[in-house]
Amino acid sequence: MQRLLSIPRMLASAAFSFLAKRKLPPSLPANQVWPYGQAIVVPGTTVLCNSFYLVLYDEKNMRTILSAEVTQPPHDHVERDDAFCSDPRLKRSPTPDDYTDSGYDRGHLTPAADAGNEVQMRDTFLMTNMTPQLPDVNRIIWKELEAMVRGMETQYVVTGAIYTDPSTCIGERRIPVPSAYYKVVYSKDRSIKVYMADNVEGSVVVEKSLSELESLVGYTFPS
């Protein structure tokens, strides 16, 4: 079963209210964020709706499965603020400290540079939008892919993590490390491009078909 949490959201309990470092902005309904309004269903996940994107989060295993975003209209540059923040909607959220001295970056699924304003920018720094990503992947090949996608005539973008080794984790909360990443790009002409890269040193971005990706992850995408 898949749960849905939107903003306005459930109030955090007193036991973990200290994790909420700011009030979260209003969110878009999920059916306005999923490509063509068609949900991607992954059993055991919670849908966390945000200002222009959503994430599927696996609370039991502390894993962010994927994000989906609506492409924002052309806009001026928005200054990055790096305000990483635990997600107050969860009883047990990843924290920025889980990544400290781990050798991994706090890698965005929905990129901060895709935000259209300061509110959206802050929203991308929720820790439920992060996965442990090697610096060479996060800062070079994945960053280049994100920039390339921003130059395309897109309508929706789905970015996800693939987990194959549950024993590889970081931090006090044992945050799983993805083995690979993918990006499904939905263009305005309704064509679909799929890109993947392993989360290893020396990785390169490769193109795949949607059916190949679905075989790898075990769930289906709108098409």
C-alpha positions as CSV (number, residue, x, y, z in Angstrom):
1,M,0.0,0.0,0.0
2,Q,1.2,3.5,-0.8
3,R,0.5,6.4,1.6
4,L,0.1,10.1,0.7
5,L,1.3,13.0,2.8
6,S,0.9,16.5,1.5
7,I,1.5,20.0,2.7
8,P,-0.3,21.2,4.8
9,R,1.1,18.1,6.5
10,M,0.8,16.1,9.7
11,L,2.2,17.9,12.7
12,A,5.5,16.4,13.9
13,S,5.4,15.0,17.5
14,A,7.2,16.7,20.3
15,A,9.7,13.9,20.3
16,F,11.2,14.9,17.0
17,S,9.9,18.5,16.5
18,F,13.5,19.8,16.9
19,L,14.3,18.3,13.5
20,A,12.0,20.7,11.7
21,K,14.2,23.7,11.0
22,R,11.6,25.7,9.1
23,K,8.0,25.7,8.1
24,L,7.4,23.8,4.8
25,P,5.7,25.6,2.0
26,P,2.3,24.6,0.4
27,S,2.6,21.7,-1.9
28,L,1.1,20.8,-5.3
29,P,-1.3,17.9,-5.3
30,A,0.3,14.6,-6.5
31,N,-1.9,14.3,-9.6
32,Q,-0.4,17.6,-10.8
33,V,3.2,16.3,-10.4
34,W,3.0,12.8,-11.7
35,P,3.6,12.6,-15.5
36,Y,0.3,12.9,-17.2
37,G,-1.4,12.6,-13.8
38,Q,-0.5,8.9,-13.7
39,A,1.0,7.7,-10.4
40,I,4.1,5.5,-10.1
41,V,3.2,2.9,-7.6
42,V,5.9,1.3,-5.4
43,P,4.5,-0.8,-2.5
44,G,5.6,0.2,1.0
45,T,6.3,3.8,0.1
46,T,4.9,7.1,1.2
47,V,4.2,10.0,-1.2
48,L,5.6,13.3,0.1
49,C,4.3,16.2,-1.8
50,N,6.3,19.4,-2.0
51,S,6.1,22.8,-3.8
52,F,6.9,21.6,-7.3
53,Y,8.0,18.0,-6.8
54,L,7.2,14.9,-4.8
55,V,9.2,12.0,-3.5
56,L,8.4,8.3,-2.9
57,Y,9.9,7.5,0.4
58,D,10.4,4.0,2.0
59,E,10.1,4.8,5.7
60,K,10.9,1.2,6.9
61,N,14.2,1.1,5.1
62,M,15.0,4.8,5.2
63,R,15.3,5.0,1.4
64,T,14.2,7.7,-1.1
65,I,13.0,5.7,-4.1
66,L,12.3,8.5,-6.6
67,S,11.3,12.0,-7.2
68,A,8.9,13.5,-9.8
69,E,8.9,17.1,-10.7
70,V,6.9,19.5,-12.9
71,T,9.2,21.5,-15.2
72,Q,9.2,25.1,-14.1
73,P,8.8,28.0,-16.6
74,P,11.9,30.0,-17.6
75,H,13.0,32.0,-14.6
76,D,15.9,34.1,-13.3
77,H,18.7,32.4,-11.4
78,V,17.8,31.5,-7.9
79,E,20.6,31.6,-5.3
80,R,21.4,28.3,-3.8
81,D,21.1,28.3,0.0
82,D,22.3,24.8,1.1
83,A,19.8,24.7,3.9
84,F,19.7,20.9,4.3
85,C,16.8,20.0,6.6
86,S,15.3,16.9,8.1
87,D,11.7,16.2,7.0
88,P,9.3,17.0,9.9
89,R,6.6,14.8,8.3
90,L,8.5,11.6,9.2
91,K,8.9,10.1,12.7
92,R,12.4,9.1,11.8
93,S,13.9,11.3,9.1
94,P,17.4,11.2,7.7
95,T,19.5,14.1,9.0
96,P,22.3,16.1,7.4
97,D,24.6,14.6,10.1
98,D,24.1,11.1,8.7
99,Y,26.3,12.2,5.7
100,T,29.1,13.8,7.7
101,D,32.4,12.2,7.1
102,S,30.7,9.4,5.1
103,G,32.6,9.9,1.9
104,Y,29.2,10.6,0.1
105,D,27.5,13.8,-0.9
106,R,24.0,14.7,0.0
107,G,22.9,14.2,-3.6
108,H,19.6,15.8,-4.8
109,L,17.1,13.8,-6.7
110,T,15.1,16.8,-7.8
111,P,17.9,19.3,-8.4
112,A,18.1,22.6,-6.5
113,A,18.9,24.3,-9.8
114,D,15.4,23.3,-11.1
115,A,13.7,25.5,-8.5
116,G,11.9,28.5,-9.9
117,N,12.0,30.7,-6.7
118,E,13.5,30.9,-3.3
119,V,10.7,29.0,-1.6
120,Q,11.1,26.1,-4.1
121,M,14.8,26.2,-3.6
122,R,14.6,25.7,0.1
123,D,12.1,22.9,-0.5
124,T,14.7,20.9,-2.5
125,F,17.0,20.7,0.6
126,L,14.7,18.4,2.5
127,M,16.7,15.3,3.4
128,T,14.0,13.1,1.9
129,N,15.1,14.5,-1.5
130,M,18.7,13.3,-0.8
131,T,20.6,10.0,-1.3
132,P,24.2,9.2,-0.6
133,Q,26.0,10.0,-3.9
134,L,29.7,9.7,-4.6
135,P,31.3,13.1,-5.2
136,D,32.5,12.3,-8.7
137,V,29.0,11.3,-9.7
138,N,27.1,14.2,-7.9
139,R,29.5,17.0,-8.9
140,I,30.5,15.9,-12.4
141,I,28.5,13.5,-14.5
142,W,25.1,13.8,-12.8
143,K,25.4,17.6,-12.6
144,E,26.2,17.7,-16.3
145,L,23.2,15.5,-17.0
146,E,20.9,17.7,-14.9
147,A,22.1,20.8,-16.9
148,M,21.5,19.0,-20.2
149,V,18.0,18.1,-19.1
150,R,17.3,21.7,-18.1
151,G,18.1,22.7,-21.7
152,M,15.5,20.3,-23.1
153,E,11.8,21.1,-23.8
154,T,10.6,19.0,-20.9
155,Q,7.2,18.7,-19.1
156,Y,8.0,16.2,-16.3
157,V,11.2,14.6,-15.0
158,V,11.4,11.5,-12.8
159,T,14.7,10.8,-11.0
160,G,15.3,7.7,-9.0
161,A,17.7,5.6,-7.1
162,I,18.3,1.8,-7.5
163,Y,19.4,-0.2,-4.4
164,T,21.0,-3.6,-4.8
165,D,23.2,-3.9,-1.7
166,P,21.3,-3.3,1.5
167,S,24.4,-3.7,3.6
168,T,26.0,-0.5,2.3
169,C,24.7,2.2,4.5
170,I,25.9,5.5,6.1
171,G,25.2,7.4,9.3
172,E,23.6,6.7,12.6
173,R,20.3,6.0,10.9
174,R,21.9,3.6,8.5
175,I,20.9,5.4,5.2
176,P,21.2,2.9,2.3
177,V,23.6,3.8,-0.5
178,P,22.2,3.5,-4.0
179,S,24.1,1.4,-6.6
180,A,22.8,3.5,-9.5
181,Y,20.6,6.4,-10.5
182,Y,18.2,7.0,-13.4
183,K,16.4,9.9,-14.9
184,V,13.2,9.6,-17.0
185,V,12.7,12.8,-19.1
186,Y,9.2,13.5,-20.5
187,S,9.4,16.0,-23.3
188,K,6.6,18.4,-24.4
189,D,6.3,16.4,-27.6
190,R,5.5,13.3,-25.4
191,S,8.8,11.6,-26.3
192,I,10.6,9.9,-23.4
193,K,14.4,9.6,-22.7
194,V,15.9,7.5,-20.1
195,Y,19.4,8.0,-18.6
196,M,21.3,6.0,-16.1
197,A,24.6,6.0,-14.2
198,D,26.2,3.8,-11.6
199,N,27.1,5.2,-8.2
200,V,30.8,4.3,-8.6
201,E,34.0,6.1,-9.4
202,G,34.6,6.5,-13.1
203,S,30.9,6.1,-13.9
204,V,29.4,7.4,-17.1
205,V,25.8,8.3,-18.1
206,V,24.2,5.8,-20.6
207,E,20.8,5.8,-22.4
208,K,18.3,3.0,-21.8
209,S,14.9,2.2,-23.0
210,L,11.9,2.6,-20.6
211,S,11.3,-1.1,-20.7
212,E,14.9,-1.9,-19.7
213,L,14.6,0.5,-16.7
214,E,11.3,-1.1,-15.7
215,S,12.9,-4.5,-15.8
216,L,15.6,-3.3,-13.5
217,V,13.5,-1.5,-10.9
218,G,10.4,-3.7,-10.9
219,Y,7.8,-1.0,-11.3
220,T,6.3,0.8,-14.3
221,F,6.3,4.4,-15.5
222,P,3.7,6.5,-17.3
223,S,4.2,6.4,-21.0
